[in-house]
Amino acid sequence: MRAVRITNTGKADVLAMRIPSKVGGFNEEYYPAFPGNEASSTAEAWCNGNDVDAKLMKLTAQKVVKQKK
């Protein structure tokens, strides 16, 4: 994880942080849900004024492989 700290002198310091894992391996707690890459509505519905929240995704330790159709 990286962060930027702005000092009183106007200098920007880039900080690199590392969170040690007590469990080992992947830990889902470190990765909050985020807007996914699937549409939650259609363009037509949006143009008609329907506002829908984005579909959220979560990172997991399992590898998901999409099969080609």
Backbone atoms as SQL, in Angstrom:
CREATE TABLE atoms (id INTEGER PRIMARY KEY, chain TEXT, resi INTEGER, resn TEXT, atom TEXT, x REAL, y REAL, z REAL);
INSERT INTO atoms VALUES
  (1, 'A', 1, 'MET', 'N', 0.850, -1.156, 0.000),
  (2, 'A', 1, 'MET', 'CA', 0.000, 0.000, 0.000),
  (3, 'A', 1, 'MET', 'C', 0.900, 1.223, 0.000),
  (4, 'A', 2, 'ARG', 'N', 0.499, 2.222, -0.748),
  (5, 'A', 2, 'ARG', 'CA', 1.271, 3.451, -0.800),
  (6, 'A', 2, 'ARG', 'C', 0.379, 4.624, -0.428),
  (7, 'A', 3, 'ALA', 'N', 0.975, 5.609, 0.180),
  (8, 'A', 3, 'ALA', 'CA', 0.268, 6.824, 0.561),
  (9, 'A', 3, 'ALA', 'C', 1.191, 8.009, 0.315),
  (10, 'A', 4, 'VAL', 'N', 0.612, 9.195, 0.256),
  (11, 'A', 4, 'VAL', 'CA', 1.384, 10.414, 0.070),
  (12, 'A', 4, 'VAL', 'C', 1.127, 11.323, 1.256),
  (13, 'A', 5, 'ARG', 'N', 2.186, 11.823, 1.844),
  (14, 'A', 5, 'ARG', 'CA', 2.085, 12.753, 2.969),
  (15, 'A', 5, 'ARG', 'C', 2.617, 14.102, 2.506),
  (16, 'A', 6, 'ILE', 'N', 1.800, 15.139, 2.704),
  (17, 'A', 6, 'ILE', 'CA', 2.207, 16.499, 2.360),
  (18, 'A', 6, 'ILE', 'C', 2.698, 17.174, 3.637),
  (19, 'A', 7, 'THR', 'N', 3.911, 17.698, 3.607),
  (20, 'A', 7, 'THR', 'CA', 4.485, 18.338, 4.787),
  (21, 'A', 7, 'THR', 'C', 4.149, 19.821, 4.802),
  (22, 'A', 8, 'ASN', 'N', 4.450, 20.491, 5.917),
  (23, 'A', 8, 'ASN', 'CA', 4.192, 21.928, 6.048),
  (24, 'A', 8, 'ASN', 'C', 5.036, 22.759, 5.091),
  (25, 'A', 9, 'THR', 'N', 6.132, 22.217, 4.611),
  (26, 'A', 9, 'THR', 'CA', 7.006, 22.942, 3.683),
  (27, 'A', 9, 'THR', 'C', 6.582, 22.759, 2.233),
  (28, 'A', 10, 'GLY', 'N', 5.490, 22.019, 1.997),
  (29, 'A', 10, 'GLY', 'CA', 5.006, 21.803, 0.643),
  (30, 'A', 10, 'GLY', 'C', 5.646, 20.617, -0.045),
  (31, 'A', 11, 'LYS', 'N', 6.384, 19.822, 0.693),
  (32, 'A', 11, 'LYS', 'CA', 7.045, 18.654, 0.129),
  (33, 'A', 11, 'LYS', 'C', 6.097, 17.450, 0.214),
  (34, 'A', 12, 'ALA', 'N', 6.084, 16.634, -0.818),
  (35, 'A', 12, 'ALA', 'CA', 5.259, 15.426, -0.838),
  (36, 'A', 12, 'ALA', 'C', 6.153, 14.210, -0.612),
  (37, 'A', 13, 'ASP', 'N', 5.870, 13.471, 0.447),
  (38, 'A', 13, 'ASP', 'CA', 6.617, 12.253, 0.746),
  (39, 'A', 13, 'ASP', 'C', 5.767, 11.047, 0.369),
  (40, 'A', 14, 'VAL', 'N', 6.322, 10.135, -0.413),
  (41, 'A', 14, 'VAL', 'CA', 5.631, 8.902, -0.757),
  (42, 'A', 14, 'VAL', 'C', 5.996, 7.855, 0.288),
  (43, 'A', 15, 'LEU', 'N', 4.983, 7.296, 0.922),
  (44, 'A', 15, 'LEU', 'CA', 5.193, 6.305, 1.967),
  (45, 'A', 15, 'LEU', 'C', 4.757, 4.938, 1.455),
  (46, 'A', 16, 'ALA', 'N', 5.589, 3.952, 1.628),
  (47, 'A', 16, 'ALA', 'CA', 5.238, 2.581, 1.285),
  (48, 'A', 16, 'ALA', 'C', 4.990, 1.825, 2.581),
  (49, 'A', 17, 'MET', 'N', 3.814, 1.223, 2.671),
  (50, 'A', 17, 'MET', 'CA', 3.462, 0.485, 3.885),
  (51, 'A', 17, 'MET', 'C', 3.217, -0.973, 3.541),
  (52, 'A', 18, 'ARG', 'N', 3.492, -1.809, 4.478),
  (53, 'A', 18, 'ARG', 'CA', 3.261, -3.232, 4.301),
  (54, 'A', 18, 'ARG', 'C', 2.518, -3.740, 5.514),
  (55, 'A', 19, 'ILE', 'N', 1.377, -4.378, 5.278),
  (56, 'A', 19, 'ILE', 'CA', 0.573, -4.902, 6.371),
  (57, 'A', 19, 'ILE', 'C', 0.923, -6.379, 6.529),
  (58, 'A', 20, 'PRO', 'N', 1.499, -6.742, 7.656),
  (59, 'A', 20, 'PRO', 'CA', 1.839, -8.155, 7.842),
  (60, 'A', 20, 'PRO', 'C', 0.577, -8.994, 8.025),
  (61, 'A', 21, 'SER', 'N', 0.579, -10.159, 7.473),
  (62, 'A', 21, 'SER', 'CA', -0.562, -11.055, 7.574),
  (63, 'A', 21, 'SER', 'C', -0.351, -12.025, 8.727),
  (64, 'A', 22, 'LYS', 'N', -1.274, -11.982, 9.683),
  (65, 'A', 22, 'LYS', 'CA', -1.194, -12.911, 10.811),
  (66, 'A', 22, 'LYS', 'C', -1.718, -14.286, 10.415),
  (67, 'A', 23, 'VAL', 'N', -2.603, -14.305, 9.424),
  (68, 'A', 23, 'VAL', 'CA', -3.209, -15.551, 8.983),
  (69, 'A', 23, 'VAL', 'C', -2.327, -16.260, 7.971),
  (70, 'A', 24, 'GLY', 'N', -1.658, -15.493, 7.136),
  (71, 'A', 24, 'GLY', 'CA', -0.853, -16.067, 6.064),
  (72, 'A', 24, 'GLY', 'C', -1.692, -16.194, 4.811),
  (73, 'A', 25, 'GLY', 'N', -1.126, -15.890, 3.689),
  (74, 'A', 25, 'GLY', 'CA', -1.864, -15.969, 2.437),
  (75, 'A', 25, 'GLY', 'C', -2.772, -14.770, 2.230),
  (76, 'A', 26, 'PHE', 'N', -3.848, -14.971, 1.482),
  (77, 'A', 26, 'PHE', 'CA', -4.773, -13.902, 1.122),
  (78, 'A', 26, 'PHE', 'C', -5.762, -13.640, 2.255),
  (79, 'A', 27, 'ASN', 'N', -6.025, -12.371, 2.558),
  (80, 'A', 27, 'ASN', 'CA', -6.987, -12.014, 3.593),
  (81, 'A', 27, 'ASN', 'C', -7.987, -11.023, 3.003),
  (82, 'A', 28, 'GLU', 'N', -9.271, -11.415, 2.917),
  (83, 'A', 28, 'GLU', 'CA', -10.302, -10.595, 2.289),
  (84, 'A', 28, 'GLU', 'C', -10.570, -9.296, 3.039),
  (85, 'A', 29, 'GLU', 'N', -10.228, -9.218, 4.309),
  (86, 'A', 29, 'GLU', 'CA', -10.497, -8.024, 5.113),
  (87, 'A', 29, 'GLU', 'C', -9.752, -6.795, 4.594),
  (88, 'A', 30, 'TYR', 'N', -8.647, -6.992, 3.915),
  (89, 'A', 30, 'TYR', 'CA', -7.838, -5.873, 3.439),
  (90, 'A', 30, 'TYR', 'C', -8.389, -5.245, 2.163),
  (91, 'A', 31, 'TYR', 'N', -9.331, -5.910, 1.502),
  (92, 'A', 31, 'TYR', 'CA', -9.830, -5.457, 0.205),
  (93, 'A', 31, 'TYR', 'C', -11.337, -5.225, 0.271),
  (94, 'A', 32, 'PRO', 'N', -11.784, -3.976, 0.379),
  (95, 'A', 32, 'PRO', 'CA', -13.228, -3.705, 0.437),
  (96, 'A', 32, 'PRO', 'C', -13.891, -3.945, -0.921),
  (97, 'A', 33, 'ALA', 'N', -15.206, -4.074, -0.911),
  (98, 'A', 33, 'ALA', 'CA', -15.954, -4.248, -2.158),
  (99, 'A', 33, 'ALA', 'C', -15.790, -2.994, -3.021),
  (100, 'A', 34, 'PHE', 'N', -15.767, -3.171, -4.339),
  (101, 'A', 34, 'PHE', 'CA', -15.567, -2.058, -5.262),
  (102, 'A', 34, 'PHE', 'C', -16.503, -2.233, -6.459),
  (103, 'A', 35, 'PRO', 'N', -16.810, -1.133, -7.175),
  (104, 'A', 35, 'PRO', 'CA', -17.675, -1.252, -8.351),
  (105, 'A', 35, 'PRO', 'C', -17.066, -2.208, -9.369),
  (106, 'A', 36, 'GLY', 'N', -17.897, -3.127, -9.841),
  (107, 'A', 36, 'GLY', 'CA', -17.420, -4.157, -10.748),
  (108, 'A', 36, 'GLY', 'C', -17.440, -3.727, -12.202),
  (109, 'A', 37, 'ASN', 'N', -17.144, -4.670, -13.084),
  (110, 'A', 37, 'ASN', 'CA', -17.075, -4.379, -14.514),
  (111, 'A', 37, 'ASN', 'C', -18.321, -4.834, -15.254),
  (112, 'A', 38, 'GLU', 'N', -19.392, -5.193, -14.523),
  (113, 'A', 38, 'GLU', 'CA', -20.660, -5.566, -15.127),
  (114, 'A', 38, 'GLU', 'C', -21.625, -4.407, -15.031),
  (115, 'A', 39, 'ALA', 'N', -22.381, -4.178, -16.080),
  (116, 'A', 39, 'ALA', 'CA', -23.370, -3.102, -16.058),
  (117, 'A', 39, 'ALA', 'C', -24.522, -3.480, -15.135),
  (118, 'A', 40, 'SER', 'N', -24.952, -2.538, -14.311),
  (119, 'A', 40, 'SER', 'CA', -26.066, -2.799, -13.406),
  (120, 'A', 40, 'SER', 'C', -27.386, -2.346, -14.004),
  (121, 'A', 41, 'SER', 'N', -27.318, -1.649, -15.127),
  (122, 'A', 41, 'SER', 'CA', -28.511, -1.142, -15.799),
  (123, 'A', 41, 'SER', 'C', -28.206, -1.032, -17.290),
  (124, 'A', 42, 'THR', 'N', -29.237, -0.739, -18.051),
  (125, 'A', 42, 'THR', 'CA', -29.043, -0.537, -19.489),
  (126, 'A', 42, 'THR', 'C', -28.983, 0.956, -19.774),
  (127, 'A', 43, 'ALA', 'N', -28.451, 1.314, -20.918),
  (128, 'A', 43, 'ALA', 'CA', -28.382, 2.720, -21.303),
  (129, 'A', 43, 'ALA', 'C', -29.779, 3.304, -21.455),
  (130, 'A', 44, 'GLU', 'N', -30.697, 2.511, -21.977),
  (131, 'A', 44, 'GLU', 'CA', -32.072, 2.979, -22.165),
  (132, 'A', 44, 'GLU', 'C', -32.743, 3.284, -20.825),
  (133, 'A', 45, 'ALA', 'N', -32.554, 2.409, -19.844),
  (134, 'A', 45, 'ALA', 'CA', -33.136, 2.635, -18.521),
  (135, 'A', 45, 'ALA', 'C', -32.513, 3.866, -17.867),
  (136, 'A', 46, 'TRP', 'N', -31.218, 4.052, -18.043),
  (137, 'A', 46, 'TRP', 'CA', -30.550, 5.216, -17.456),
  (138, 'A', 46, 'TRP', 'C', -31.057, 6.508, -18.087),
  (139, 'A', 47, 'CYS', 'N', -31.242, 6.506, -19.419),
  (140, 'A', 47, 'CYS', 'CA', -31.762, 7.688, -20.115),
  (141, 'A', 47, 'CYS', 'C', -33.189, 8.010, -19.674),
  (142, 'A', 48, 'ASN', 'N', -33.943, 6.992, -19.252),
  (143, 'A', 48, 'ASN', 'CA', -35.306, 7.200, -18.773),
  (144, 'A', 48, 'ASN', 'C', -35.341, 7.670, -17.321),
  (145, 'A', 49, 'GLY', 'N', -34.193, 7.817, -16.701),
  (146, 'A', 49, 'GLY', 'CA', -34.133, 8.359, -15.343),
  (147, 'A', 49, 'GLY', 'C', -34.000, 7.331, -14.241),
  (148, 'A', 50, 'ASN', 'N', -33.867, 6.060, -14.582),
  (149, 'A', 50, 'ASN', 'CA', -33.695, 5.028, -13.553),
  (150, 'A', 50, 'ASN', 'C', -32.240, 5.002, -13.108),
  (151, 'A', 51, 'ASP', 'N', -32.011, 5.336, -11.851),
  (152, 'A', 51, 'ASP', 'CA', -30.653, 5.351, -11.309),
  (153, 'A', 51, 'ASP', 'C', -30.469, 4.127, -10.428),
  (154, 'A', 52, 'VAL', 'N', -29.552, 3.273, -10.790),
  (155, 'A', 52, 'VAL', 'CA', -29.313, 2.021, -10.069),
  (156, 'A', 52, 'VAL', 'C', -27.892, 2.036, -9.530),
  (157, 'A', 53, 'ASP', 'N', -27.709, 1.544, -8.304),
  (158, 'A', 53, 'ASP', 'CA', -26.367, 1.445, -7.731),
  (159, 'A', 53, 'ASP', 'C', -25.532, 0.437, -8.521),
  (160, 'A', 54, 'ALA', 'N', -24.242, 0.663, -8.549),
  (161, 'A', 54, 'ALA', 'CA', -23.329, -0.226, -9.264),
  (162, 'A', 54, 'ALA', 'C', -23.266, -1.588, -8.584),
  (163, 'A', 55, 'LYS', 'N', -23.069, -2.623, -9.383),
  (164, 'A', 55, 'LYS', 'CA', -22.857, -3.965, -8.827),
  (165, 'A', 55, 'LYS', 'C', -21.465, -3.993, -8.226),
  (166, 'A', 56, 'LEU', 'N', -21.356, -4.529, -7.030),
  (167, 'A', 56, 'LEU', 'CA', -20.077, -4.564, -6.336),
  (168, 'A', 56, 'LEU', 'C', -19.402, -5.918, -6.504),
  (169, 'A', 57, 'MET', 'N', -18.073, -5.884, -6.517),
  (170, 'A', 57, 'MET', 'CA', -17.260, -7.093, -6.588),
  (171, 'A', 57, 'MET', 'C', -16.391, -7.166, -5.346),
  (172, 'A', 58, 'LYS', 'N', -16.011, -8.366, -4.958),
  (173, 'A', 58, 'LYS', 'CA', -15.064, -8.569, -3.869),
  (174, 'A', 58, 'LYS', 'C', -13.939, -9.447, -4.372),
  (175, 'A', 59, 'LEU', 'N', -12.751, -9.156, -3.937),
  (176, 'A', 59, 'LEU', 'CA', -11.617, -10.013, -4.277),
  (177, 'A', 59, 'LEU', 'C', -11.651, -11.243, -3.374),
  (178, 'A', 60, 'THR', 'N', -11.368, -12.389, -3.960),
  (179, 'A', 60, 'THR', 'CA', -11.298, -13.628, -3.193),
  (180, 'A', 60, 'THR', 'C', -9.997, -14.338, -3.528),
  (181, 'A', 61, 'ALA', 'N', -9.690, -15.313, -2.729),
  (182, 'A', 61, 'ALA', 'CA', -8.456, -16.068, -2.944),
  (183, 'A', 61, 'ALA', 'C', -8.596, -17.070, -4.085),
  (184, 'A', 62, 'GLN', 'N', -9.833, -17.373, -4.468),
  (185, 'A', 62, 'GLN', 'CA', -10.056, -18.353, -5.527),
  (186, 'A', 62, 'GLN', 'C', -9.908, -17.705, -6.891),
  (187, 'A', 63, 'LYS', 'N', -9.265, -18.400, -7.784),
  (188, 'A', 63, 'LYS', 'CA', -9.093, -17.901, -9.151),
  (189, 'A', 63, 'LYS', 'C', -10.332, -18.290, -9.953),
  (190, 'A', 64, 'VAL', 'N', -10.964, -17.300, -10.576),
  (191, 'A', 64, 'VAL', 'CA', -12.155, -17.538, -11.386),
  (192, 'A', 64, 'VAL', 'C', -11.766, -17.437, -12.853),
  (193, 'A', 65, 'VAL', 'N', -12.061, -18.466, -13.603),
  (194, 'A', 65, 'VAL', 'CA', -11.737, -18.487, -15.018),
  (195, 'A', 65, 'VAL', 'C', -13.037, -18.485, -15.799),
  (196, 'A', 66, 'LYS', 'N', -13.208, -17.459, -16.650),
  (197, 'A', 66, 'LYS', 'CA', -14.403, -17.413, -17.495),
  (198, 'A', 66, 'LYS', 'C', -14.161, -18.261, -18.732),
  (199, 'A', 67, 'GLN', 'N', -15.146, -19.062, -19.053),
  (200, 'A', 67, 'GLN', 'CA', -15.018, -19.899, -20.245),
  (201, 'A', 67, 'GLN', 'C', -15.564, -19.145, -21.438),
  (202, 'A', 68, 'LYS', 'N', -14.900, -19.304, -22.582),
  (203, 'A', 68, 'LYS', 'CA', -15.338, -18.656, -23.810),
  (204, 'A', 68, 'LYS', 'C', -16.582, -19.358, -24.323),
  (205, 'A', 69, 'LYS', 'N', -17.498, -18.549, -24.864),
  (206, 'A', 69, 'LYS', 'CA', -18.732, -19.126, -25.421),
  (207, 'A', 69, 'LYS', 'C', -18.590, -19.403, -26.889);
